[in-house]
Amino acid sequence: MKKTNNKLEVTVKVSQETRIAKGTYGKLFLQRKNMDRRGEKSIYLREEYHERLSRIAQIIGGDKIPLYAYLDNILSHHFDLFEAIIIEEFEANCKPLF
């Protein structure tokens, strides 16, 4: 992590397939991308996580991004980083029917 202009630059490295994401936390997660409205699915979170995520979206995001869009950005980033590992483990646990 590196501090620039009172903002923290985040660098994330994943060991297997090294993918790097650089930018401020806000640029990585607190900007609307593809979602214009929330989906039709409900999810359940721990109360403490809901409070933390809501505060982050309000304070760092300037209350300009809804919680569902913030969570979508987090999950999108997670799947980008761990896609190869998820596929590898999925295939290792998937047994052929015949």
C-alpha positions as CSV (number, residue, x, y, z in Angstrom):
1,M,0.0,0.0,0.0
2,K,1.2,3.4,-0.9
3,K,-0.3,6.8,0.2
4,T,-0.7,9.4,-2.5
5,N,-2.6,12.7,-2.1
6,N,-4.2,11.5,1.2
7,K,-5.5,8.4,-0.6
8,L,-4.2,4.9,-0.1
9,E,-3.2,3.0,-3.3
10,V,-4.0,-0.7,-3.0
11,T,-2.0,-3.4,-4.8
12,V,-3.4,-6.9,-4.6
13,K,-1.3,-9.9,-5.7
14,V,-2.5,-13.4,-6.0
15,S,0.3,-16.1,-6.1
16,Q,-1.0,-18.7,-8.6
17,E,-1.8,-16.5,-11.6
18,T,-0.4,-13.2,-10.5
19,R,-3.0,-10.6,-11.3
20,I,-2.5,-7.1,-10.0
21,A,-5.2,-4.5,-9.3
22,K,-4.0,-0.9,-8.6
23,G,-5.8,2.2,-7.7
24,T,-7.5,3.7,-4.7
25,Y,-10.1,1.6,-2.9
26,G,-12.8,4.0,-4.2
27,K,-11.8,3.5,-7.8
28,L,-11.7,-0.3,-7.4
29,F,-15.0,-0.8,-5.5
30,L,-17.0,2.4,-5.0
31,Q,-17.9,3.4,-8.5
32,R,-21.0,2.2,-10.4
33,K,-20.1,-0.1,-13.3
34,N,-22.7,-2.3,-14.9
35,M,-25.5,-2.4,-12.4
36,D,-28.2,0.2,-12.8
37,R,-30.6,-1.3,-10.3
38,R,-30.6,-4.1,-7.8
39,G,-31.4,-7.6,-8.8
40,E,-34.3,-9.7,-7.7
41,K,-32.3,-11.9,-5.3
42,S,-31.9,-11.5,-1.6
43,I,-28.8,-12.4,0.4
44,Y,-28.2,-12.5,4.1
45,L,-25.2,-11.0,5.7
46,R,-23.9,-10.9,9.3
47,E,-25.1,-7.8,10.9
48,E,-21.6,-6.6,11.6
49,Y,-20.7,-6.9,7.9
50,H,-23.8,-5.1,6.8
51,E,-22.9,-2.2,9.1
52,R,-19.2,-2.1,8.0
53,L,-20.1,-2.3,4.3
54,S,-22.8,0.4,4.7
55,R,-20.4,2.7,6.5
56,I,-17.7,2.2,3.8
57,A,-20.2,3.0,1.0
58,Q,-21.5,6.0,2.9
59,I,-18.1,7.5,4.0
60,I,-15.6,6.6,1.4
61,G,-18.1,6.4,-1.4
62,G,-19.6,9.7,-0.4
63,D,-23.1,8.0,-0.2
64,K,-23.1,7.9,-4.0
65,I,-23.2,4.1,-4.5
66,P,-25.9,1.8,-3.1
67,L,-24.8,-1.2,-1.1
68,Y,-25.9,-3.7,-3.7
69,A,-23.6,-2.1,-6.3
70,Y,-20.7,-2.0,-3.9
71,L,-21.2,-5.7,-3.1
72,D,-21.4,-6.4,-6.9
73,N,-18.0,-4.7,-7.4
74,I,-16.5,-6.7,-4.5
75,L,-17.7,-10.0,-5.9
76,S,-16.7,-9.1,-9.4
77,H,-13.2,-8.4,-8.2
78,H,-13.1,-11.6,-6.2
79,F,-14.1,-13.7,-9.1
80,D,-11.5,-12.0,-11.4
81,L,-8.7,-12.7,-8.9
82,F,-9.7,-16.2,-8.0
83,E,-11.3,-17.5,-11.2
84,A,-8.5,-20.0,-12.1
85,I,-8.3,-21.4,-8.6
86,I,-12.1,-21.7,-8.3
87,I,-12.3,-23.6,-11.7
88,E,-9.4,-25.8,-10.7
89,E,-10.9,-26.8,-7.4
90,F,-14.4,-27.1,-8.9
91,E,-13.1,-29.5,-11.6
92,A,-11.1,-31.5,-8.9
93,N,-14.3,-32.0,-7.0
94,C,-16.5,-32.7,-9.9
95,K,-16.7,-36.4,-10.6
96,P,-18.0,-37.7,-13.9
97,L,-21.4,-39.4,-13.8
98,F,-20.2,-42.5,-15.8
